[in-house]
Amino acid sequence: MNAPETVEMDRDQAGQAGTMSKEDEEELARVVDELLQRIRRGEATEWPAVFRQYPRHAAELRRLAPTMEGLVHFLLENGKGGLKKTH
C-alpha cells in the first residue's frame, strides 16, 4: 500500500471518529491509558499488533501513537507530571 492510500484511508476512518458512541470513546480512552502506561514503563509497543487488536480504533491509534510516545518521553526527560523513569 502506498502512502497516499494510507493517508486517504486514515482520513476516511478519522472522519468517522466524531460519530463514536460513548462506549467506543470510553474503550479508546482505556486503550490509550494502557498504552501510555506501557510506554512509560519502557515496554516496547508493537503498533501493528495494537492496531490489529483494536481494529475499531486503529485509525485513531495510528494518529495518536507518535503523540503518545512523544508526550511520555518528554515528561520523563523533564521530570514532569509525576512520571519517573522506570528503567
HTML snippet that shows the backbone in 3Dmol.js (N, CA, C, O; Angstrom):
<script src="https://3Dmol.org/build/3Dmol-min.js"></script>
<div id="view" style="width:600px;height:400px;position:relative"></div>
<script>
const pdb = `
ATOM      1  N   MET A   1       0.850  -1.170   0.000  1.00  0.00           N
ATOM      2  CA  MET A   1       0.000   0.000   0.000  1.00  0.00           C
ATOM      3  C   MET A   1       0.895   1.232   0.000  1.00  0.00           C
ATOM      4  O   MET A   1       1.834   1.316   0.792  1.00  0.00           O
ATOM      5  N   ASN A   2       0.612   2.189  -0.882  1.00  0.00           N
ATOM      6  CA  ASN A   2       1.445   3.380  -0.912  1.00  0.00           C
ATOM      7  C   ASN A   2       0.930   4.419   0.075  1.00  0.00           C
ATOM      8  O   ASN A   2      -0.194   4.319   0.567  1.00  0.00           O
ATOM      9  N   ALA A   3       1.737   5.388   0.351  1.00  0.00           N
ATOM     10  CA  ALA A   3       1.420   6.367   1.391  1.00  0.00           C
ATOM     11  C   ALA A   3       0.128   7.143   1.130  1.00  0.00           C
ATOM     12  O   ALA A   3      -0.661   7.304   2.061  1.00  0.00           O
ATOM     13  N   PRO A   4      -0.135   7.637  -0.100  1.00  0.00           N
ATOM     14  CA  PRO A   4      -1.394   8.377  -0.303  1.00  0.00           C
ATOM     15  C   PRO A   4      -2.635   7.558   0.035  1.00  0.00           C
ATOM     16  O   PRO A   4      -3.598   8.094   0.583  1.00  0.00           O
ATOM     17  N   GLU A   5      -2.623   6.256  -0.288  1.00  0.00           N
ATOM     18  CA  GLU A   5      -3.779   5.424   0.048  1.00  0.00           C
ATOM     19  C   GLU A   5      -3.945   5.335   1.556  1.00  0.00           C
ATOM     20  O   GLU A   5      -5.063   5.372   2.070  1.00  0.00           O
ATOM     21  N   THR A   6      -2.820   5.216   2.265  1.00  0.00           N
ATOM     22  CA  THR A   6      -2.866   5.140   3.725  1.00  0.00           C
ATOM     23  C   THR A   6      -3.447   6.410   4.304  1.00  0.00           C
ATOM     24  O   THR A   6      -4.301   6.354   5.189  1.00  0.00           O
ATOM     25  N   VAL A   7      -2.993   7.562   3.815  1.00  0.00           N
ATOM     26  CA  VAL A   7      -3.495   8.840   4.318  1.00  0.00           C
ATOM     27  C   VAL A   7      -4.980   8.962   4.027  1.00  0.00           C
ATOM     28  O   VAL A   7      -5.749   9.391   4.886  1.00  0.00           O
ATOM     29  N   GLU A   8      -5.390   8.585   2.816  1.00  0.00           N
ATOM     30  CA  GLU A   8      -6.809   8.671   2.460  1.00  0.00           C
ATOM     31  C   GLU A   8      -7.650   7.770   3.353  1.00  0.00           C
ATOM     32  O   GLU A   8      -8.719   8.176   3.810  1.00  0.00           O
ATOM     33  N   MET A   9      -7.181   6.556   3.608  1.00  0.00           N
ATOM     34  CA  MET A   9      -7.919   5.637   4.459  1.00  0.00           C
ATOM     35  C   MET A   9      -8.031   6.213   5.875  1.00  0.00           C
ATOM     36  O   MET A   9      -9.097   6.154   6.487  1.00  0.00           O
ATOM     37  N   ASP A  10      -6.937   6.765   6.392  1.00  0.00           N
ATOM     38  CA  ASP A  10      -6.974   7.318   7.732  1.00  0.00           C
ATOM     39  C   ASP A  10      -7.918   8.511   7.819  1.00  0.00           C
ATOM     40  O   ASP A  10      -8.608   8.682   8.824  1.00  0.00           O
ATOM     41  N   ARG A  11      -7.955   9.324   6.791  1.00  0.00           N
ATOM     42  CA  ARG A  11      -8.880  10.465   6.791  1.00  0.00           C
ATOM     43  C   ARG A  11     -10.324   9.975   6.821  1.00  0.00           C
ATOM     44  O   ARG A  11     -11.152  10.505   7.561  1.00  0.00           O
ATOM     45  N   ASP A  12     -10.618   8.960   6.010  1.00  0.00           N
ATOM     46  CA  ASP A  12     -11.971   8.423   5.987  1.00  0.00           C
ATOM     47  C   ASP A  12     -12.346   7.862   7.349  1.00  0.00           C
ATOM     48  O   ASP A  12     -13.428   8.147   7.861  1.00  0.00           O
ATOM     49  N   GLN A  13     -11.469   7.075   7.934  1.00  0.00           N
ATOM     50  CA  GLN A  13     -11.768   6.474   9.229  1.00  0.00           C
ATOM     51  C   GLN A  13     -11.792   7.524  10.320  1.00  0.00           C
ATOM     52  O   GLN A  13     -12.622   7.450  11.226  1.00  0.00           O
ATOM     53  N   ALA A  14     -10.902   8.499  10.255  1.00  0.00           N
ATOM     54  CA  ALA A  14     -10.873   9.551  11.267  1.00  0.00           C
ATOM     55  C   ALA A  14     -12.154  10.381  11.196  1.00  0.00           C
ATOM     56  O   ALA A  14     -12.629  10.881  12.216  1.00  0.00           O
ATOM     57  N   GLY A  15     -12.711  10.526   9.992  1.00  0.00           N
ATOM     58  CA  GLY A  15     -13.962  11.254   9.857  1.00  0.00           C
ATOM     59  C   GLY A  15     -15.089  10.575  10.606  1.00  0.00           C
ATOM     60  O   GLY A  15     -16.041  11.228  11.033  1.00  0.00           O
ATOM     61  N   GLN A  16     -14.985   9.269  10.765  1.00  0.00           N
ATOM     62  CA  GLN A  16     -15.998   8.525  11.495  1.00  0.00           C
ATOM     63  C   GLN A  16     -15.794   8.637  13.005  1.00  0.00           C
ATOM     64  O   GLN A  16     -16.703   8.343  13.781  1.00  0.00           O
ATOM     65  N   ALA A  17     -14.592   9.066  13.421  1.00  0.00           N
ATOM     66  CA  ALA A  17     -14.285   9.124  14.848  1.00  0.00           C
ATOM     67  C   ALA A  17     -15.233  10.060  15.582  1.00  0.00           C
ATOM     68  O   ALA A  17     -15.565   9.815  16.741  1.00  0.00           O
ATOM     69  N   GLY A  18     -15.678  11.132  14.923  1.00  0.00           N
ATOM     70  CA  GLY A  18     -16.589  12.072  15.564  1.00  0.00           C
ATOM     71  C   GLY A  18     -17.949  11.467  15.850  1.00  0.00           C
ATOM     72  O   GLY A  18     -18.729  12.034  16.614  1.00  0.00           O
ATOM     73  N   THR A  19     -18.243  10.332  15.253  1.00  0.00           N
ATOM     74  CA  THR A  19     -19.536   9.688  15.451  1.00  0.00           C
ATOM     75  C   THR A  19     -19.428   8.476  16.365  1.00  0.00           C
ATOM     76  O   THR A  19     -20.323   7.631  16.385  1.00  0.00           O
ATOM     77  N   MET A  20     -18.340   8.386  17.121  1.00  0.00           N
ATOM     78  CA  MET A  20     -18.151   7.262  18.044  1.00  0.00           C
ATOM     79  C   MET A  20     -19.205   7.287  19.134  1.00  0.00           C
ATOM     80  O   MET A  20     -19.614   8.347  19.608  1.00  0.00           O
ATOM     81  N   SER A  21     -19.631   6.107  19.516  1.00  0.00           N
ATOM     82  CA  SER A  21     -20.552   6.005  20.645  1.00  0.00           C
ATOM     83  C   SER A  21     -19.790   6.303  21.926  1.00  0.00           C
ATOM     84  O   SER A  21     -18.560   6.276  21.953  1.00  0.00           O
ATOM     85  N   LYS A  22     -20.528   6.582  22.973  1.00  0.00           N
ATOM     86  CA  LYS A  22     -19.905   6.833  24.272  1.00  0.00           C
ATOM     87  C   LYS A  22     -19.083   5.620  24.707  1.00  0.00           C
ATOM     88  O   LYS A  22     -17.996   5.770  25.266  1.00  0.00           O
ATOM     89  N   GLU A  23     -19.601   4.428  24.452  1.00  0.00           N
ATOM     90  CA  GLU A  23     -18.888   3.206  24.823  1.00  0.00           C
ATOM     91  C   GLU A  23     -17.570   3.085  24.055  1.00  0.00           C
ATOM     92  O   GLU A  23     -16.547   2.707  24.627  1.00  0.00           O
ATOM     93  N   ASP A  24     -17.600   3.412  22.742  1.00  0.00           N
ATOM     94  CA  ASP A  24     -16.377   3.365  21.943  1.00  0.00           C
ATOM     95  C   ASP A  24     -15.363   4.389  22.429  1.00  0.00           C
ATOM     96  O   ASP A  24     -14.167   4.104  22.495  1.00  0.00           O
ATOM     97  N   GLU A  25     -15.845   5.586  22.772  1.00  0.00           N
ATOM     98  CA  GLU A  25     -14.955   6.623  23.297  1.00  0.00           C
ATOM     99  C   GLU A  25     -14.310   6.165  24.602  1.00  0.00           C
ATOM    100  O   GLU A  25     -13.117   6.377  24.820  1.00  0.00           O
ATOM    101  N   GLU A  26     -15.094   5.544  25.456  1.00  0.00           N
ATOM    102  CA  GLU A  26     -14.564   5.058  26.734  1.00  0.00           C
ATOM    103  C   GLU A  26     -13.551   3.940  26.509  1.00  0.00           C
ATOM    104  O   GLU A  26     -12.519   3.884  27.177  1.00  0.00           O
ATOM    105  N   GLU A  27     -13.851   3.051  25.566  1.00  0.00           N
ATOM    106  CA  GLU A  27     -12.912   1.975  25.261  1.00  0.00           C
ATOM    107  C   GLU A  27     -11.604   2.545  24.718  1.00  0.00           C
ATOM    108  O   GLU A  27     -10.524   2.111  25.120  1.00  0.00           O
ATOM    109  N   LEU A  28     -11.696   3.512  23.808  1.00  0.00           N
ATOM    110  CA  LEU A  28     -10.494   4.135  23.258  1.00  0.00           C
ATOM    111  C   LEU A  28      -9.689   4.799  24.369  1.00  0.00           C
ATOM    112  O   LEU A  28      -8.462   4.701  24.383  1.00  0.00           O
ATOM    113  N   ALA A  29     -10.351   5.465  25.290  1.00  0.00           N
ATOM    114  CA  ALA A  29      -9.655   6.106  26.411  1.00  0.00           C
ATOM    115  C   ALA A  29      -8.929   5.064  27.265  1.00  0.00           C
ATOM    116  O   ALA A  29      -7.800   5.297  27.697  1.00  0.00           O
ATOM    117  N   ARG A  30      -9.567   3.921  27.510  1.00  0.00           N
ATOM    118  CA  ARG A  30      -8.911   2.852  28.288  1.00  0.00           C
ATOM    119  C   ARG A  30      -7.689   2.312  27.554  1.00  0.00           C
ATOM    120  O   ARG A  30      -6.646   2.073  28.163  1.00  0.00           O
ATOM    121  N   VAL A  31      -7.823   2.122  26.243  1.00  0.00           N
ATOM    122  CA  VAL A  31      -6.714   1.603  25.444  1.00  0.00           C
ATOM    123  C   VAL A  31      -5.547   2.600  25.462  1.00  0.00           C
ATOM    124  O   VAL A  31      -4.395   2.210  25.650  1.00  0.00           O
ATOM    125  N   VAL A  32      -5.852   3.874  25.268  1.00  0.00           N
ATOM    126  CA  VAL A  32      -4.813   4.900  25.273  1.00  0.00           C
ATOM    127  C   VAL A  32      -4.120   4.940  26.632  1.00  0.00           C
ATOM    128  O   VAL A  32      -2.894   5.024  26.700  1.00  0.00           O
ATOM    129  N   ASP A  33      -4.896   4.879  27.712  1.00  0.00           N
ATOM    130  CA  ASP A  33      -4.308   4.891  29.051  1.00  0.00           C
ATOM    131  C   ASP A  33      -3.378   3.694  29.247  1.00  0.00           C
ATOM    132  O   ASP A  33      -2.275   3.838  29.775  1.00  0.00           O
ATOM    133  N   GLU A  34      -3.823   2.532  28.826  1.00  0.00           N
ATOM    134  CA  GLU A  34      -2.997   1.319  28.939  1.00  0.00           C
ATOM    135  C   GLU A  34      -1.707   1.468  28.140  1.00  0.00           C
ATOM    136  O   GLU A  34      -0.632   1.118  28.627  1.00  0.00           O
ATOM    137  N   LEU A  35      -1.807   1.983  26.921  1.00  0.00           N
ATOM    138  CA  LEU A  35      -0.632   2.157  26.082  1.00  0.00           C
ATOM    139  C   LEU A  35       0.333   3.175  26.678  1.00  0.00           C
ATOM    140  O   LEU A  35       1.547   2.972  26.646  1.00  0.00           O
ATOM    141  N   LEU A  36      -0.196   4.266  27.222  1.00  0.00           N
ATOM    142  CA  LEU A  36       0.662   5.265  27.860  1.00  0.00           C
ATOM    143  C   LEU A  36       1.424   4.662  29.034  1.00  0.00           C
ATOM    144  O   LEU A  36       2.606   4.944  29.228  1.00  0.00           O
ATOM    145  N   GLN A  37       0.743   3.836  29.810  1.00  0.00           N
ATOM    146  CA  GLN A  37       1.404   3.193  30.942  1.00  0.00           C
ATOM    147  C   GLN A  37       2.510   2.249  30.464  1.00  0.00           C
ATOM    148  O   GLN A  37       3.588   2.205  31.058  1.00  0.00           O
ATOM    149  N   ARG A  38       2.248   1.498  29.397  1.00  0.00           N
ATOM    150  CA  ARG A  38       3.272   0.603  28.839  1.00  0.00           C
ATOM    151  C   ARG A  38       4.490   1.390  28.367  1.00  0.00           C
ATOM    152  O   ARG A  38       5.632   1.033  28.654  1.00  0.00           O
ATOM    153  N   ILE A  39       4.216   2.476  27.631  1.00  0.00           N
ATOM    154  CA  ILE A  39       5.305   3.302  27.123  1.00  0.00           C
ATOM    155  C   ILE A  39       6.095   3.885  28.290  1.00  0.00           C
ATOM    156  O   ILE A  39       7.326   3.916  28.258  1.00  0.00           O
ATOM    157  N   ARG A  40       5.396   4.342  29.308  1.00  0.00           N
ATOM    158  CA  ARG A  40       6.047   4.933  30.482  1.00  0.00           C
ATOM    159  C   ARG A  40       6.967   3.926  31.158  1.00  0.00           C
ATOM    160  O   ARG A  40       8.044   4.279  31.637  1.00  0.00           O
ATOM    161  N   ARG A  41       6.537   2.677  31.191  1.00  0.00           N
ATOM    162  CA  ARG A  41       7.353   1.624  31.811  1.00  0.00           C
ATOM    163  C   ARG A  41       8.520   1.194  30.932  1.00  0.00           C
ATOM    164  O   ARG A  41       9.352   0.385  31.342  1.00  0.00           O
ATOM    165  N   GLY A  42       8.573   1.738  29.728  1.00  0.00           N
ATOM    166  CA  GLY A  42       9.663   1.401  28.828  1.00  0.00           C
ATOM    167  C   GLY A  42       9.428   0.133  28.033  1.00  0.00           C
ATOM    168  O   GLY A  42      10.346  -0.382  27.395  1.00  0.00           O
ATOM    169  N   GLU A  43       8.200  -0.376  28.067  1.00  0.00           N
ATOM    170  CA  GLU A  43       7.884  -1.583  27.311  1.00  0.00           C
ATOM    171  C   GLU A  43       7.797  -1.249  25.825  1.00  0.00           C
ATOM    172  O   GLU A  43       7.278  -0.200  25.442  1.00  0.00           O
ATOM    173  N   ALA A  44       8.303  -2.140  25.008  1.00  0.00           N
ATOM    174  CA  ALA A  44       8.212  -1.953  23.565  1.00  0.00           C
ATOM    175  C   ALA A  44       6.746  -2.038  23.150  1.00  0.00           C
ATOM    176  O   ALA A  44       6.004  -2.905  23.613  1.00  0.00           O
ATOM    177  N   THR A  45       6.351  -1.141  22.288  1.00  0.00           N
ATOM    178  CA  THR A  45       4.981  -1.145  21.783  1.00  0.00           C
ATOM    179  C   THR A  45       5.002  -1.606  20.336  1.00  0.00           C
ATOM    180  O   THR A  45       5.562  -0.940  19.467  1.00  0.00           O
ATOM    181  N   GLU A  46       4.399  -2.725  20.095  1.00  0.00           N
ATOM    182  CA  GLU A  46       4.306  -3.262  18.735  1.00  0.00           C
ATOM    183  C   GLU A  46       3.034  -2.695  18.115  1.00  0.00           C
ATOM    184  O   GLU A  46       1.966  -3.303  18.200  1.00  0.00           O
ATOM    185  N   TRP A  47       3.159  -1.528  17.493  1.00  0.00           N
ATOM    186  CA  TRP A  47       1.985  -0.820  16.989  1.00  0.00           C
ATOM    187  C   TRP A  47       1.150  -1.639  16.015  1.00  0.00           C
ATOM    188  O   TRP A  47      -0.075  -1.616  16.130  1.00  0.00           O
ATOM    189  N   PRO A  48       1.739  -2.364  15.060  1.00  0.00           N
ATOM    190  CA  PRO A  48       0.881  -3.161  14.164  1.00  0.00           C
ATOM    191  C   PRO A  48       0.011  -4.161  14.931  1.00  0.00           C
ATOM    192  O   PRO A  48      -1.141  -4.391  14.563  1.00  0.00           O
ATOM    193  N   ALA A  49       0.556  -4.752  15.991  1.00  0.00           N
ATOM    194  CA  ALA A  49      -0.227  -5.688  16.803  1.00  0.00           C
ATOM    195  C   ALA A  49      -1.339  -4.957  17.539  1.00  0.00           C
ATOM    196  O   ALA A  49      -2.448  -5.475  17.668  1.00  0.00           O
ATOM    197  N   VAL A  50      -1.046  -3.758  18.021  1.00  0.00           N
ATOM    198  CA  VAL A  50      -2.076  -2.952  18.711  1.00  0.00           C
ATOM    199  C   VAL A  50      -3.203  -2.619  17.737  1.00  0.00           C
ATOM    200  O   VAL A  50      -4.378  -2.721  18.088  1.00  0.00           O
ATOM    201  N   PHE A  51      -2.851  -2.224  16.520  1.00  0.00           N
ATOM    202  CA  PHE A  51      -3.873  -1.873  15.525  1.00  0.00           C
ATOM    203  C   PHE A  51      -4.750  -3.075  15.186  1.00  0.00           C
ATOM    204  O   PHE A  51      -5.958  -2.936  14.991  1.00  0.00           O
ATOM    205  N   ARG A  52      -4.133  -4.258  15.118  1.00  0.00           N
ATOM    206  CA  ARG A  52      -4.918  -5.467  14.847  1.00  0.00           C
ATOM    207  C   ARG A  52      -5.798  -5.834  16.040  1.00  0.00           C
ATOM    208  O   ARG A  52      -6.919  -6.312  15.867  1.00  0.00           O
ATOM    209  N   GLN A  53      -5.286  -5.611  17.246  1.00  0.00           N
ATOM    210  CA  GLN A  53      -6.048  -5.954  18.445  1.00  0.00           C
ATOM    211  C   GLN A  53      -7.276  -5.058  18.613  1.00  0.00           C
ATOM    212  O   GLN A  53      -8.301  -5.494  19.138  1.00  0.00           O
ATOM    213  N   TYR A  54      -7.169  -3.815  18.169  1.00  0.00           N
ATOM    214  CA  TYR A  54      -8.269  -2.854  18.316  1.00  0.00           C
ATOM    215  C   TYR A  54      -8.642  -2.271  16.956  1.00  0.00           C
ATOM    216  O   TYR A  54      -8.445  -1.077  16.726  1.00  0.00           O
ATOM    217  N   PRO A  55      -9.174  -3.087  16.054  1.00  0.00           N
ATOM    218  CA  PRO A  55      -9.443  -2.604  14.691  1.00  0.00           C
ATOM    219  C   PRO A  55     -10.426  -1.436  14.630  1.00  0.00           C
ATOM    220  O   PRO A  55     -10.322  -0.588  13.744  1.00  0.00           O
ATOM    221  N   ARG A  56     -11.375  -1.383  15.559  1.00  0.00           N
ATOM    222  CA  ARG A  56     -12.330  -0.260  15.551  1.00  0.00           C
ATOM    223  C   ARG A  56     -11.645   1.066  15.832  1.00  0.00           C
ATOM    224  O   ARG A  56     -12.130   2.121  15.423  1.00  0.00           O
ATOM    225  N   HIS A  57     -10.516   1.012  16.530  1.00  0.00           N
ATOM    226  CA  HIS A  57      -9.817   2.240  16.925  1.00  0.00           C
ATOM    227  C   HIS A  57      -8.478   2.406  16.213  1.00  0.00           C
ATOM    228  O   HIS A  57      -7.697   3.293  16.557  1.00  0.00           O
ATOM    229  N   ALA A  58      -8.213   1.563  15.229  1.00  0.00           N
ATOM    230  CA  ALA A  58      -6.902   1.559  14.570  1.00  0.00           C
ATOM    231  C   ALA A  58      -6.545   2.925  13.974  1.00  0.00           C
ATOM    232  O   ALA A  58      -5.414   3.384  14.135  1.00  0.00           O
ATOM    233  N   ALA A  59      -7.475   3.572  13.297  1.00  0.00           N
ATOM    234  CA  ALA A  59      -7.165   4.868  12.675  1.00  0.00           C
ATOM    235  C   ALA A  59      -6.802   5.907  13.730  1.00  0.00           C
ATOM    236  O   ALA A  59      -5.830   6.644  13.569  1.00  0.00           O
ATOM    237  N   GLU A  60      -7.567   5.966  14.792  1.00  0.00           N
ATOM    238  CA  GLU A  60      -7.272   6.933  15.862  1.00  0.00           C
ATOM    239  C   GLU A  60      -5.957   6.590  16.544  1.00  0.00           C
ATOM    240  O   GLU A  60      -5.172   7.486  16.855  1.00  0.00           O
ATOM    241  N   LEU A  61      -5.706   5.318  16.779  1.00  0.00           N
ATOM    242  CA  LEU A  61      -4.461   4.917  17.432  1.00  0.00           C
ATOM    243  C   LEU A  61      -3.257   5.212  16.550  1.00  0.00           C
ATOM    244  O   LEU A  61      -2.206   5.611  17.052  1.00  0.00           O
ATOM    245  N   ARG A  62      -3.398   5.019  15.232  1.00  0.00           N
ATOM    246  CA  ARG A  62      -2.308   5.374  14.313  1.00  0.00           C
ATOM    247  C   ARG A  62      -2.005   6.857  14.417  1.00  0.00           C
ATOM    248  O   ARG A  62      -0.845   7.269  14.431  1.00  0.00           O
ATOM    249  N   ARG A  63      -3.045   7.639  14.491  1.00  0.00           N
ATOM    250  CA  ARG A  63      -2.878   9.090  14.574  1.00  0.00           C
ATOM    251  C   ARG A  63      -2.269   9.502  15.911  1.00  0.00           C
ATOM    252  O   ARG A  63      -1.465  10.433  15.964  1.00  0.00           O
ATOM    253  N   LEU A  64      -2.641   8.825  16.980  1.00  0.00           N
ATOM    254  CA  LEU A  64      -2.200   9.200  18.323  1.00  0.00           C
ATOM    255  C   LEU A  64      -0.852   8.605  18.733  1.00  0.00           C
ATOM    256  O   LEU A  64      -0.205   9.134  19.637  1.00  0.00           O
ATOM    257  N   ALA A  65      -0.421   7.534  18.099  1.00  0.00           N
ATOM    258  CA  ALA A  65       0.793   6.818  18.533  1.00  0.00           C
ATOM    259  C   ALA A  65       2.014   7.730  18.676  1.00  0.00           C
ATOM    260  O   ALA A  65       2.650   7.711  19.730  1.00  0.00           O
ATOM    261  N   PRO A  66       2.368   8.521  17.669  1.00  0.00           N
ATOM    262  CA  PRO A  66       3.559   9.367  17.827  1.00  0.00           C
ATOM    263  C   PRO A  66       3.401  10.388  18.955  1.00  0.00           C
ATOM    264  O   PRO A  66       4.358  10.688  19.669  1.00  0.00           O
ATOM    265  N   THR A  67       2.198  10.913  19.105  1.00  0.00           N
ATOM    266  CA  THR A  67       1.949  11.890  20.162  1.00  0.00           C
ATOM    267  C   THR A  67       2.076  11.249  21.536  1.00  0.00           C
ATOM    268  O   THR A  67       2.675  11.833  22.440  1.00  0.00           O
ATOM    269  N   MET A  68       1.514  10.048  21.702  1.00  0.00           N
ATOM    270  CA  MET A  68       1.603   9.363  22.992  1.00  0.00           C
ATOM    271  C   MET A  68       3.055   9.099  23.361  1.00  0.00           C
ATOM    272  O   MET A  68       3.473   9.381  24.484  1.00  0.00           O
ATOM    273  N   GLU A  69       3.822   8.560  22.423  1.00  0.00           N
ATOM    274  CA  GLU A  69       5.218   8.270  22.716  1.00  0.00           C
ATOM    275  C   GLU A  69       5.995   9.545  22.997  1.00  0.00           C
ATOM    276  O   GLU A  69       6.788   9.597  23.937  1.00  0.00           O
ATOM    277  N   GLY A  70       5.773  10.572  22.190  1.00  0.00           N
ATOM    278  CA  GLY A  70       6.474  11.839  22.395  1.00  0.00           C
ATOM    279  C   GLY A  70       6.142  12.482  23.721  1.00  0.00           C
ATOM    280  O   GLY A  70       7.033  12.992  24.402  1.00  0.00           O
ATOM    281  N   LEU A  71       4.874  12.468  24.102  1.00  0.00           N
ATOM    282  CA  LEU A  71       4.456  13.068  25.367  1.00  0.00           C
ATOM    283  C   LEU A  71       5.092  12.359  26.549  1.00  0.00           C
ATOM    284  O   LEU A  71       5.642  13.002  27.443  1.00  0.00           O
ATOM    285  N   VAL A  72       5.019  11.045  26.555  1.00  0.00           N
ATOM    286  CA  VAL A  72       5.598  10.297  27.671  1.00  0.00           C
ATOM    287  C   VAL A  72       7.097  10.532  27.751  1.00  0.00           C
ATOM    288  O   VAL A  72       7.626  10.763  28.838  1.00  0.00           O
ATOM    289  N   HIS A  73       7.788  10.477  26.624  1.00  0.00           N
ATOM    290  CA  HIS A  73       9.235  10.681  26.641  1.00  0.00           C
ATOM    291  C   HIS A  73       9.579  12.100  27.089  1.00  0.00           C
ATOM    292  O   HIS A  73      10.537  12.297  27.837  1.00  0.00           O
ATOM    293  N   PHE A  74       8.819  13.071  26.645  1.00  0.00           N
ATOM    294  CA  PHE A  74       9.050  14.456  27.070  1.00  0.00           C
ATOM    295  C   PHE A  74       8.876  14.587  28.580  1.00  0.00           C
ATOM    296  O   PHE A  74       9.719  15.173  29.258  1.00  0.00           O
ATOM    297  N   LEU A  75       7.789  14.045  29.099  1.00  0.00           N
ATOM    298  CA  LEU A  75       7.531  14.147  30.533  1.00  0.00           C
ATOM    299  C   LEU A  75       8.595  13.419  31.344  1.00  0.00           C
ATOM    300  O   LEU A  75       9.023  13.907  32.391  1.00  0.00           O
ATOM    301  N   LEU A  76       9.022  12.259  30.867  1.00  0.00           N
ATOM    302  CA  LEU A  76      10.064  11.517  31.572  1.00  0.00           C
ATOM    303  C   LEU A  76      11.377  12.293  31.597  1.00  0.00           C
ATOM    304  O   LEU A  76      12.037  12.378  32.632  1.00  0.00           O
ATOM    305  N   GLU A  77      11.742  12.850  30.468  1.00  0.00           N
ATOM    306  CA  GLU A  77      13.008  13.573  30.375  1.00  0.00           C
ATOM    307  C   GLU A  77      12.990  14.862  31.194  1.00  0.00           C
ATOM    308  O   GLU A  77      14.037  15.313  31.658  1.00  0.00           O
ATOM    309  N   ASN A  78      11.832  15.448  31.372  1.00  0.00           N
ATOM    310  CA  ASN A  78      11.735  16.724  32.068  1.00  0.00           C
ATOM    311  C   ASN A  78      11.203  16.591  33.486  1.00  0.00           C
ATOM    312  O   ASN A  78      10.994  17.595  34.167  1.00  0.00           O
ATOM    313  N   GLY A  79      10.982  15.355  33.939  1.00  0.00           N
ATOM    314  CA  GLY A  79      10.522  15.133  35.304  1.00  0.00           C
ATOM    315  C   GLY A  79       9.187  15.790  35.608  1.00  0.00           C
ATOM    316  O   GLY A  79       8.965  16.266  36.721  1.00  0.00           O
ATOM    317  N   LYS A  80       8.310  15.818  34.635  1.00  0.00           N
ATOM    318  CA  LYS A  80       7.008  16.479  34.819  1.00  0.00           C
ATOM    319  C   LYS A  80       5.887  15.465  34.942  1.00  0.00           C
ATOM    320  O   LYS A  80       6.027  14.313  34.530  1.00  0.00           O
ATOM    321  N   GLY A  81       4.802  15.894  35.498  1.00  0.00           N
ATOM    322  CA  GLY A  81       3.601  15.094  35.528  1.00  0.00           C
ATOM    323  C   GLY A  81       3.667  13.905  36.454  1.00  0.00           C
ATOM    324  O   GLY A  81       2.854  12.988  36.338  1.00  0.00           O
ATOM    325  N   GLY A  82       4.627  13.896  37.381  1.00  0.00           N
ATOM    326  CA  GLY A  82       4.720  12.795  38.316  1.00  0.00           C
ATOM    327  C   GLY A  82       5.251  11.519  37.709  1.00  0.00           C
ATOM    328  O   GLY A  82       5.257  10.478  38.366  1.00  0.00           O
ATOM    329  N   LEU A  83       5.698  11.577  36.468  1.00  0.00           N
ATOM    330  CA  LEU A  83       6.237  10.381  35.821  1.00  0.00           C
ATOM    331  C   LEU A  83       7.707  10.240  36.197  1.00  0.00           C
ATOM    332  O   LEU A  83       8.444  11.222  36.271  1.00  0.00           O
ATOM    333  N   LYS A  84       8.100   9.038  36.424  1.00  0.00           N
ATOM    334  CA  LYS A  84       9.500   8.746  36.738  1.00  0.00           C
ATOM    335  C   LYS A  84       9.971   7.647  35.813  1.00  0.00           C
ATOM    336  O   LYS A  84       9.212   6.750  35.446  1.00  0.00           O
ATOM    337  N   LYS A  85      11.231   7.731  35.444  1.00  0.00           N
ATOM    338  CA  LYS A  85      11.798   6.663  34.625  1.00  0.00           C
ATOM    339  C   LYS A  85      11.753   5.389  35.427  1.00  0.00           C
ATOM    340  O   LYS A  85      12.069   5.380  36.616  1.00  0.00           O
ATOM    341  N   THR A  86      11.360   4.310  34.774  1.00  0.00           N
ATOM    342  CA  THR A  86      11.249   3.046  35.480  1.00  0.00           C
ATOM    343  C   THR A  86      12.297   2.044  35.025  1.00  0.00           C
ATOM    344  O   THR A  86      12.298   0.902  35.484  1.00  0.00           O
ATOM    345  N   HIS A  87      13.172   2.446  34.148  1.00  0.00           N
ATOM    346  CA  HIS A  87      14.227   1.530  33.702  1.00  0.00           C
ATOM    347  C   HIS A  87      15.559   2.228  33.683  1.00  0.00           C
ATOM    348  O   HIS A  87      16.570   1.619  33.334  1.00  0.00           O
TER     349      HIS A  87
END
`;
const viewer = $3Dmol.createViewer("view");
viewer.addModel(pdb, "pdb");
viewer.setStyle({}, {cartoon: {color: "spectrum"}});
viewer.zoomTo();
viewer.render();
</script>
